[in-house]
Amino acid sequence: MPCSIARTLDIVGEGWTLLIMRDINQGLRRFDEIQKSLGIATNVLTARLKRLVEAGLLDQRAYQERPPRYEYEPTQMARDLAPVLISLVLWGDKYLAGAKGPPRLLVHNTCGHLTSPRLLCSHCNEPIGTRGVRMVPPPKTRKQAVATQRG
């Protein structure tokens, strides 16, 4: 399907998958750690991890031979998914947290302060929202690219 959202959802659109990626990006690496954190059935976790390895989000590495045990390292592709997960956290905190507030807070590792990340334009640093951008087809030729920039 020629839609980036549809292609992305094909890989990470199942709820358990996003929770697995959350845990992986937060430092959990071993099957038993992830299973304990999520309370997910082992057969479901096995299938999801296999899919994430096949899709290129995780590298599987053996850390024990008998019985075979593996840990899962995030690839750059997985690390690049982190802003999507953070955006889901922010949305959930804003609309679904209820009277108790968010279950966890985001702390910026570099400065140690609570943070609420924003999406900014890479050109002017203005915050971006759904009404701040539009989607256009990519130019097919250099001539079309110049025309698009002028228009």
C-alpha atoms as one frame of an Amber mdcrd trajectory, in Angstrom:
protein
   0.000   0.000   0.000   1.459   3.403  -0.930   0.847   4.933   2.510   3.573
   5.294   5.117   1.096   5.009   7.990  -0.382   1.769   6.603   3.058   0.235
   6.008   4.149   1.206   9.525   1.012  -0.215  11.107   1.607  -3.461   9.242
   4.725  -3.908  11.386   3.971  -2.146  14.683   0.207  -1.688  14.642  -0.633
  -4.499  17.031  -0.880  -3.335  20.658   1.541  -5.847  22.158   4.160  -4.888
  19.589   4.215  -1.252  20.680   4.447  -2.280  24.337   7.330  -4.627  23.522
   9.090  -1.801  21.702   8.474   0.493  24.666  10.138  -2.009  26.988  13.022
  -2.651  24.574  13.629   1.097  24.214  13.586   1.412  28.010  16.377  -1.149
  28.378  14.697  -4.534  28.784  16.485  -6.994  26.527  15.708 -10.560  27.591
  12.601 -12.578  26.842  11.839 -13.263  30.508  12.224  -9.565  31.436   9.830
  -8.489  28.720   7.365 -11.278  29.504   7.359 -10.382  33.209   6.976  -6.664
  32.519   4.009  -7.131  30.188   2.366 -10.285  31.519   2.071 -11.390  27.899
   1.611 -15.053  26.921   4.931 -16.598  25.901   3.635 -17.769  22.508   2.405
 -14.257  21.690   5.707 -12.706  22.792   7.671 -15.248  20.756   5.649 -14.444
  17.631   5.934 -10.672  18.095   9.690 -10.789  18.730  10.175 -12.971  15.655
   8.225 -10.463  13.542  10.264  -7.528  14.902  13.535  -9.327  14.134  12.330
 -10.151  10.595  11.218  -6.536  10.067  14.632  -5.219  11.106  13.692  -3.484
  14.352  15.521  -5.935  16.614  18.700  -7.982  16.497  18.479 -11.339  18.284
  21.598 -12.491  20.154  22.106 -15.721  22.051  23.382 -15.276  25.588  22.930
 -18.898  26.712  23.186 -22.179  24.812  21.451 -24.727  27.087  18.619 -24.045
  27.042  18.865 -21.507  24.243  18.143 -17.994  25.508  18.208 -14.746  23.572
  18.355 -11.061  24.159  17.006  -8.458  21.786  18.930  -5.350  20.837  17.150
  -2.435  19.199  18.422  -1.460  15.770  18.543   2.122  14.541  15.126   1.462
  13.048  13.794   0.706  16.562  15.526   3.715  18.106  13.924   5.897  15.438
  10.518   4.606  16.600  11.046   6.190  20.053   9.497   9.583  19.144   6.361
   7.769  17.970   6.126   5.953  21.309   6.720   9.203  23.205   3.968  10.876
  21.176   1.586   8.054  22.105   2.508   8.521  25.781   1.842  12.268  25.588
  -1.483  11.749  23.833  -2.540   9.101  26.354  -1.469  11.299  29.278  -3.466
  14.224  27.902  -6.682  12.393  27.051  -6.781   9.133  28.997  -4.882   9.596
  32.280  -7.977  10.375  34.338  -8.079  11.988  37.770  -4.908  10.268  39.011
  -2.842  11.780  36.211  -0.221  10.045  34.096   1.210   6.742  35.367   4.781
   7.872  34.587   6.526  11.123  33.774   9.070  11.785  31.031  12.522  12.868
  32.224  15.148  14.099  29.756  18.269  11.991  30.375  20.692  14.777  29.392
  19.459  17.503  31.760  17.427  15.460  34.249  14.337  17.673  33.993  10.741
  16.647  33.385   9.938  17.187  29.736   7.095  17.319  27.298   8.751  16.881
  23.887   7.465  18.905  20.951   7.528  18.292  17.238   9.326  21.175  15.503
   9.873  22.214  11.903  13.428  21.287  10.879  13.688  24.572   8.943  12.271
  27.275  11.267  11.868  25.417  14.623   8.189  26.365  14.833   6.029  23.742
  16.616   4.159  21.439  14.240   0.649  20.095  14.651  -1.800  18.464  12.279
  -2.779  21.847  10.856   0.822  23.013  10.586   1.829  20.659   7.788   0.367
  19.155   4.651   1.319  16.056   2.741   2.341  16.412  -0.885   3.691  13.865
  -3.349   7.462  13.931  -3.789   8.769  15.672  -6.882   9.662  13.307  -9.690
  12.285  15.481 -11.357  14.585  18.367 -10.418  12.391  20.709 -12.483   9.321
  19.635 -10.471  11.270  20.054  -7.206  12.114  23.678  -8.058   8.497  24.366
  -9.080   7.261  22.873  -5.780   9.619  25.092  -3.750   8.403  28.230  -5.587
   4.721  27.310  -5.330
